């Protein structure tokens, strides 16, 4: 997955609304007694005009303004392809939003643009975030990123293919994956046993899920890059020897993207892979009888899977701290967060919404993901060098399953250390 969370629907292009300039600071209206205007810029999770996020935000703002007549909110919703570029232009031109909802926050912290969350969230709102997500919003121990929506990864398998191969349960260990893949190759011709996408679309995600399964990961316990740790080298050596070389996955994972793997699974052409909730609808539409389970690890199923979040953040420039706090407390009420999550079939970031969605019985397809959310592991999102490091991982980590894993990961480690030194 990219830094943003993908909804069940595909990302679309929706034209933005025109904006007015922000008002002046103060706890109520401006110095002349009029309302303060907050500028909200948000990403669009819809795939057509009829489900654009513009509709959600306009309804929310209408209700908010009715209860808070001294605070107005101008809304601009921008498609995912353009939002980061447009926000960069806004900042450079001095037209800085008060509140931004998009895919990442760390670069704004590096430029000292954001309020810490302690300034713009009430104690009740701040304490309602799932702990792992709140921690993922920190830079040097201070939280700036406010989680907005989330996704977690789980293991998908084709029940019909498993039955044809005589497999009665999903794998829990890497050895199980290898054994099941060998059975599928022998008994179900024309199906890729395991879809391993290490191409540039999202190699950082697939690789991290496998690394977590061996006690490794992108960073060590101190938060330093550890891309060539022995655990990670062993992970890619195992993939090369046990899945790639025996022909139990794609011939060249380094050039195979997640989009291809998901499409193959949804067409019944791949038997198992790691996926996120958007694969549920794809599989249903493809009439694939699928199952979802925890991701297999080297010695057992993972208790901590990869988590991804999109973020809200509050900018200091316009001085609207108190008004932003009032607005964000409204945004993060259970009714509003649950409405957004259910509209786009996304995962919650707040404890009360997670509890409600888990117990309501309306989201049976998401229950395996709900169980994984509180233990999610994240990319080093608070490290301002992560974007550069992630780009390097996407470009070359796939070659670790065709060449020398130690050399490939060693080269990546050097680039990561150089990026961290330059930040």
C-alpha positions in Angstrom: 0.0 0.0 0.0 1.1 3.5 -0.6 1.2 5.9 2.4 -2.5 6.6 1.9 -5.2 4.1 2.9 -7.1 2.7 -0.1 -10.8 2.5 0.2 -12.9 -0.3 -1.2 -13.6 1.9 -4.1 -10.9 3.1 -6.5 -9.4 6.5 -6.0 -11.1 9.1 -8.3 -10.7 12.6 -9.5 -13.2 15.1 -8.0 -12.8 18.8 -8.7 -12.0 21.0 -5.6 -14.2 23.6 -4.1 -13.1 27.2 -4.1 -11.8 28.6 -0.8 -11.7 31.9 1.0 -8.9 33.1 3.2 -8.8 32.2 6.9 -9.9 34.6 9.6 -7.9 35.8 12.6 -7.2 34.0 15.8 -9.1 33.9 19.1 -11.2 31.6 21.1 -14.5 32.8 19.6 -15.0 35.2 16.7 -12.4 37.6 15.3 -11.5 40.9 16.9 -14.5 42.6 15.3 -16.9 40.0 16.7 -17.4 38.0 13.6 -16.9 34.3 13.1 -13.5 32.8 12.6 -13.2 30.8 9.4 -11.1 27.5 9.4 -9.8 26.2 6.2 -10.1 22.4 5.9 -8.3 20.5 3.1 -9.1 16.8 2.8 -8.5 13.9 0.5 -11.3 12.3 -1.5 -12.1 8.6 -0.8 -14.9 8.4 -3.3 -14.8 7.0 -6.8 -17.6 9.2 -8.3 -19.4 12.5 -7.6 -22.2 10.6 -5.8 -19.9 9.3 -3.1 -17.3 12.0 -3.0 -15.9 12.9 0.5 -17.1 16.4 -0.3 -20.6 15.2 0.7 -19.5 13.9 4.0 -17.5 17.0 5.0 -20.3 19.4 3.9 -22.8 17.5 6.0 -20.4 17.4 9.0 -19.6 21.1 8.7 -23.2 22.1 8.4 -24.0 20.3 11.7 -20.8 21.7 13.3 -21.6 25.3 12.4 -25.1 25.0 13.7 -23.7 24.2 17.1 -20.7 26.6 16.9 -22.0 29.8 15.2 -18.7 31.7 15.8 -16.7 29.2 13.8 -17.1 28.7 10.1 -15.3 26.0 8.1 -14.5 26.2 4.4 -14.0 22.7 2.9 -11.7 21.8 0.0 -11.7 18.1 -1.1 -8.9 17.1 -3.5 -8.3 13.8 -5.2 -5.4 11.6 -4.0 -3.3 12.1 -7.1 -3.1 15.9 -6.6 -3.6 16.6 -2.9 0.1 16.6 -1.8 1.1 18.7 -4.8 -1.6 21.2 -4.2 -1.0 21.4 -0.5 2.7 22.1 -1.1 1.7 25.0 -3.4 -0.7 26.3 -0.7 2.1 26.3 1.9 4.6 27.9 -0.5 2.2 30.7 -1.3 1.2 31.4 2.3 -2.4 30.1 1.9 -1.9 27.5 4.6 -4.8 25.4 5.7 -5.8 25.2 9.4 -6.6 21.5 9.2 -5.3 19.0 6.6 -6.3 15.4 6.1 -4.0 13.4 3.9 -1.5 10.5 3.8 1.4 11.7 5.8 2.5 14.3 8.3 6.3 14.0 9.1 7.5 16.4 6.4 5.3 19.2 7.9 6.8 18.5 11.4 10.3 18.9 10.0 9.3 22.3 8.7 7.8 23.2 12.1 4.4 23.9 10.7 2.2 21.8 13.0 0.6 22.1 16.4 1.4 19.1 18.7 -1.8 17.2 19.3 -1.8 18.2 22.9 -2.6 21.8 21.8 -5.6 20.8 19.5 -7.2 17.7 21.0 -9.2 17.5 24.3 -8.0 14.9 26.8 -11.0 12.7 26.0 -10.4 12.8 22.2 -6.7 12.2 22.5 -7.3 9.3 24.9 -9.8 7.6 22.5 -7.3 6.7 19.8 -6.1 3.1 19.5 -2.7 3.3 21.3 -0.6 1.9 18.4 -2.0 4.5 16.0 -1.5 7.4 18.4 2.2 6.3 18.8 2.6 6.1 15.1 1.7 9.8 15.0 4.8 10.8 17.1 8.0 12.4 16.1 10.7 12.3 18.7 8.1 11.3 21.3 5.7 14.2 20.6 2.5 13.4 18.7 1.7 15.6 15.7 -0.1 13.2 13.4 -3.7 12.6 14.3 -4.9 9.2 12.9 -8.0 9.5 10.7 -8.7 6.1 9.1 -6.7 2.9 9.0 -6.1 -0.4 7.4 -4.5 -3.7 8.5 -3.2 -6.6 6.5 -4.2 -10.2 6.7 -3.8 -13.5 4.8 -6.3 -14.3 2.0 -6.7 -17.8 0.6 -9.0 -19.3 -2.0 -11.1 -22.0 -0.3 -12.0 -23.8 -3.5 -8.4 -24.1 -4.6 -7.4 -25.3 -1.2 -10.1 -27.9 -1.3 -9.0 -29.1 -4.7 -5.5 -29.5 -3.4 -6.7 -31.4 -0.3 -5.8 -28.6 2.1 -8.2 -28.2 5.1 -6.9 -25.2 6.9 -5.0 -22.0 6.1 -1.2 -22.0 6.8 0.2 -20.7 10.1 3.9 -21.0 9.4 6.2 -20.4 6.5 6.7 -24.1 6.2 3.0 -24.5 5.9 2.9 -21.9 3.1 5.6 -23.8 1.2 3.9 -27.2 1.7 0.5 -25.8 0.6 2.0 -24.0 -2.3 3.7 -27.3 -3.5 0.4 -29.2 -3.3 -1.5 -26.4 -5.2 1.2 -26.4 -7.9 0.9 -30.2 -8.3 -2.9 -30.5 -8.1 -4.3 -27.2 -9.4 -2.6 -26.3 -12.7 -2.8 -22.8 -13.9 -3.0 -21.2 -10.5 -0.1 -19.2 -8.9 0.2 -20.9 -5.5 1.4 -17.8 -3.6 1.2 -14.3 -5.1 4.4 -12.4 -4.0 4.3 -8.8 -5.3 7.7 -7.2 -4.7 7.3 -4.7 -7.6 7.6 -1.0 -7.1 3.9 -0.3 -6.3 4.2 -1.5 -2.8 7.3 -3.6 -2.2 7.8 -1.9 1.1 4.5 -3.4 2.4 4.9 -7.0 1.3 8.5 -7.1 2.4 7.7 -5.7 5.8 5.0 -8.3 6.4 7.5 -11.1 5.7 10.2 -9.5 7.8 7.8 -9.2 10.8 7.2 -12.9 10.5 10.9 -13.5 11.3 11.2 -11.0 14.1 12.8 -8.4 11.7 11.5 -5.2 10.1 12.5 -1.9 8.7 14.0 -0.6 12.0 15.5 -2.1 15.1 14.2 -1.6 18.7 15.9 1.8 18.9 14.1 3.0 15.8 17.3 3.0 13.6 17.1 1.5 10.1 18.1 -2.2 10.1 17.2 -3.2 6.6 20.1 -5.7 6.5 19.6 -7.3 9.9 20.3 -11.0 10.0 16.6 -11.6 10.4 15.8 -9.7 7.2 18.5 -11.3 5.2 17.3 -14.8 6.4 13.7 -13.8 5.4 14.7 -13.0 1.8 16.9 -16.1 1.6 14.0 -18.2 2.7 11.7 -16.6 0.1 14.3 -17.2 -2.6 15.0 -20.8 -1.8 11.4 -21.9 -0.8 9.0 -20.0 -3.0 10.8 -18.3 -5.9 13.4 -20.9 -7.0 10.8 -23.8 -6.8 8.4 -21.9 -9.0 5.7 -21.5 -6.3 5.1 -17.8 -7.0 5.6 -15.4 -9.9 8.7 -15.9 -12.0 9.9 -12.4 -11.3 8.4 -10.9 -8.1 10.5 -7.8 -8.5 8.4 -6.7 -11.5 5.0 -7.9 -10.1 2.9 -5.2 -8.5 0.2 -5.6 -5.8 -2.4 -4.6 -8.3 -1.6 -7.6 -10.4 -1.6 -9.9 -7.4 -4.9 -8.7 -6.2 -6.4 -9.0 -9.7 -5.1 -12.5 -10.0 -6.6 -13.5 -6.7 -10.0 -11.9 -7.5 -10.0 -13.8 -10.8 -9.2 -17.2 -9.1 -5.8 -17.3 -10.7 -3.8 -17.0 -7.4 -4.4 -19.2 -4.3 -3.0 -17.1 -1.5 -1.5 -13.7 -0.7 -1.3 -11.0 1.9 -4.0 -8.4 1.4 -6.0 -5.5 2.9 -9.8 -5.0 3.1 -10.3 -3.7 -0.5 -9.6 -7.3 -1.6 -12.9 -8.4 0.0 -15.0 -6.6 -2.5 -12.8 -7.5 -5.4 -13.0 -11.2 -4.4 -16.8 -11.0 -3.9 -17.3 -9.4 -7.3 -15.0 -12.1 -8.8 -17.1 -14.8 -7.1 -14.1 -16.2 -5.3 -14.9 -18.2 -2.2 -12.2 -16.7 0.0 -11.0 -17.0 3.6 -9.1 -14.6 5.8 -6.6 -15.5 8.5 -3.6 -14.0 10.3 -0.5 -13.8 8.3 1.8 -16.8 8.6 5.2 -16.3 10.3 8.3 -18.4 10.5 7.1 -20.3 13.6 3.5 -19.3 13.9 0.8 -16.8 12.8 1.6 -13.1 13.4 0.1 -11.4 16.4 1.2 -8.0 15.0 0.5 -7.3 11.4 1.2 -4.3 9.2 -1.0 -1.3 9.8 -1.4 1.7 7.6 -3.1 5.0 8.5 -4.1 8.3 6.9 -3.7 11.4 9.0 -5.2 14.7 10.2 -2.9 17.5 11.2 -3.3 21.1 12.5 -1.3 24.0 11.2 0.0 26.9 13.4 0.2 29.7 10.9 -3.3 31.2 11.3 -3.3 30.9 15.1 -6.7 29.2 15.3 -5.7 26.7 18.0 -8.9 26.9 20.1 -11.2 26.8 17.1 -9.3 23.8 15.6 -9.7 22.0 19.0 -13.4 22.6 19.0 -13.7 21.4 15.4 -11.5 18.3 15.9 -13.5 17.2 19.0 -16.6 17.3 16.8 -14.9 15.5 13.9 -13.8 12.6 16.2 -17.1 12.0 17.8 -18.2 8.3 17.4 -21.1 9.2 15.2 -18.9 11.1 12.7 -16.0 8.7 12.6 -18.3 5.7 12.2 -20.2 7.3 9.4 -17.0 7.9 7.4 -15.6 4.5 8.1 -18.9 2.8 7.1 -19.3 5.0 4.0 -16.0 3.8 2.6 -15.6 0.4 4.3 -12.5 1.6 6.1 -11.1 0.7 9.5 -11.4 2.8 12.6 -8.7 4.5 14.6 -10.7 5.3 17.7 -11.5 2.9 20.5 -15.2 3.6 20.8 -15.8 3.3 17.0 -13.8 0.0 16.9 -15.9 -1.4 19.7 -19.1 -0.4 18.1 -18.2 -1.7 14.6 -16.9 -4.9 16.1 -20.1 -5.6 18.2 -22.7 -4.4 15.7 -22.8 -7.5 13.6 -22.9 -5.4 10.5 -19.2 -5.9 9.5 -18.6 -9.6 9.6 -16.2 -9.4 6.6 -14.0 -7.0 8.5 -13.9 -8.8 11.8 -10.6 -10.5 11.2 -9.1 -7.1 10.5 -10.7 -5.6 13.6 -8.9 -8.2 15.7 -5.5 -7.3 14.3 -5.8 -3.5 14.5 -4.8 -2.9 18.2 -1.5 -4.8 17.6 -0.6 -3.2 14.3 3.0 -2.4 13.4 3.8 0.6 11.3 6.4 2.0 9.0 8.7 4.6 10.7 6.2 7.3 9.8 7.6 9.8 12.2 11.1 9.7 10.5 11.3 12.4 7.9 13.7 10.3 5.9 11.1 7.5 5.5 9.7 8.7 2.2 13.1 8.6 0.6 13.9 5.2 2.1 10.6 3.8 1.1 11.2 4.9 -2.5 14.5 3.0 -2.5 12.9 -0.1 -1.1 10.2 -0.1 -3.8 12.9 0.2 -6.5 15.1 -2.7 -5.5 14.1 -4.9 -2.6 12.4 -7.3 -5.0 15.8 -8.2 -6.5 16.7 -9.8 -3.1 14.7 -12.9 -4.1 16.6 -13.3 -7.4 20.1 -12.2 -6.5 22.1 -12.0 -3.3 19.8 -11.0 -0.4 22.7 -9.8 1.8 24.1 -7.5 -0.9 20.7 -6.1 -1.9 19.7 -5.4 1.7 23.2 -4.1 2.5 23.0 -1.6 -0.4 19.5 -0.5 0.8 20.8 -0.1 4.4 23.6 2.3 3.2 21.0 4.4 1.3 18.8 4.5 4.4 21.6 5.6 6.6 22.6 8.3 4.1 19.0 9.5 3.9 18.7 9.6 7.7 22.0 11.6 8.0 20.7 14.1 5.5 17.3 14.8 7.0 
